Amino acid sequence: MVTVSYSYKNREFVNLEDSIMDQIAESGRRMLFALLEPIHEVMVNENGKIRICLDERPNIELEGFSAPVKHQIECTLRGEEPAYY
């Protein structure tokens, strides 16, 4: 199972308290999963976490994924064609 969470100032959020912010966060999750749809088959058996960090330098952190799947996710997020194993 792959989960997506947001992080701000070292605090992790799965659901945001403000309903408008929660709607924006859910929309971001859906877009991220849509972007990763081409590699869905390799992600299905993974127990990883995708953390979207919203600090001064926003980034996406990947935790708990195997090295080949992590590489495929990183390539997909950069817009590169991932090499399938």
For each residue, the residues with C-beta under 8 A, 3 or more apart:
1: 47
2: 43 46 47 48 49 50
3: 14 48 49 50
4: 28 29 32 33 49 50 51 52
5: 12 13 14 49 50 51 52
6: 12 13 16 25 28 51 52 53 54
7: 10 11 12 13 51 52 53 54 55 61
8: 11 13 53 54 55
9: 55
10: 7
11: 7 8
12: 5 6 7 51
13: 5 6 7 8 16 25
14: 3 5
15: 22 25
16: 6 13 21 22 25
17: 21 22
18: 21 22
19: 22 23
20: 23 24
21: 16 17 18 24 25
22: 15 16 17 18 19 25 26
23: 19 20 26 27
24: 20 21 27 28
25: 6 13 15 16 21 22 28 29
26: 22 23 29 30
27: 23 24 30 31
28: 4 6 24 25 31 32 52
29: 4 25 26 32 33
30: 26 27 33 34
31: 27 28 34 35
32: 4 28 29 35 36 50 52
33: 4 29 30 36 37
34: 30 31 37
35: 31 32 76 77
36: 32 33 39 40 43 73 76
37: 33 34 40
38: 76
39: 36 42 43 69 72 73 76 82
40: 36 37 43 44
41: 44
42: 39 45 46 68 69 72 84 85
43: 2 36 39 40 46 48 69 73
44: 40 41
45: 42
46: 2 42 43 64 65 66 69
47: 1 2 64
48: 2 3 43 62 63 64 65 69 70
49: 2 3 4 5 62 63 64
50: 2 3 4 5 32 60 61 62 73
51: 4 5 6 7 12 60 61 62 63
52: 4 5 6 7 28 32 58 60
53: 6 7 8 57 58 59 60 61
54: 6 7 8 58
55: 7 8 9 58
56:
57: 53
58: 52 53 54 55
59: 53
60: 50 51 52 53 77
61: 7 50 51 53
62: 48 49 50 51 65 70 73 74
63: 48 49 51
64: 46 47 48 49
65: 46 48 62 69 70 73
66: 46 69 70
67: 70 71
68: 42 71 72 85
69: 39 42 43 46 48 65 66 72 73
70: 48 62 65 66 67 73 74
71: 67 68 74 75 82 83
72: 39 42 68 69 75 76 82 83 84 85
73: 36 39 43 50 62 65 69 70 76 77 82
74: 62 70 71 77 78
75: 71 72 78 80 81 82 83
76: 35 36 38 39 72 73 79 80 82
77: 35 60 73 74
78: 74 75
79: 76
80: 75 76
81: 75
82: 39 71 72 73 75 76
83: 71 72 75
84: 42 72
85: 42 68 72
